[in-house]
Structures are given as C-alpha cells and as structure tokens.
Amino acid sequence: MKTAFQPEKRSTDTNSIKSRKSRLDEDETLKIQVVTAGALTHSLPIGKVVIEGEGLTVRGLIESLIARYGSRMAEELVNQGELRDGLVLMVNGRNVLSLPATFETPLMEGDEVLITITVAGG
C-alpha cells in the first residue's frame, strides 16, 4: 500500500476531527512527543524528540521535523512527496492511514507519534 504524502481531500466523516479541534485552542502551542523505532537512525539517533508548534497536523509535524533536522531527515522520511516506503506513522497507537483525515489529522497536546518500520512475519 502506497502512503501518499500529498494534500489529502477531507473525509466526509469529520465528526472525530471536529471534536478534537473543538478541544484545542488554535493559538495554543502544542508539545508532541515523537518516538522512533528502527527508523530515522541517522537524522534522529536518540530515537525521540518533542516538537512544539501551533495547530499542528501530522503533515505539519513531518514538515517541522524536516525543517528542524534538514535534508538528512527528509531523505529518511519522505521520497518524492510521499512517506518513504517501509515506514509507518502511528498517532497514539493508530496508523495514520486508518484515521479519517490521514496526514491532515490535527494533533493535540500530549499526543505521541511513533515513526517505525514496517514489520512482517508470523
């Protein structure tokens, strides 16, 4: 499955998104915990960082990581405008692709984003 990192059309099911936004003041600076497991080993070798920003979405968080850590982060995280093959982003334990707004999902204070590699096996 290809994970597009391009502008997404808004889902018609925005009830969960609206409820998350209603609890968030647009001007509030958020602190989002980013944790990595088996991914971003060169650009984020310690495996965790807190990103601060206002009104962050998953896409905005990715852009913030790239702005903060530069081209090395971009190389490890995205490829031609898409999430690099073999990576998975989880927001509070849920794959971002399973969320109604995918990369446009608004983040809230205290959310944890896990960036990891795809694992298969049995």
Summary of the structure (lengths in Angstrom):
residues: 122
radius of gyration: 14.0
end to end distance: 19.3
largest distance: 45.7
contacts: 322
relative contact order: 0.26
helix: 27%
strand: 29%
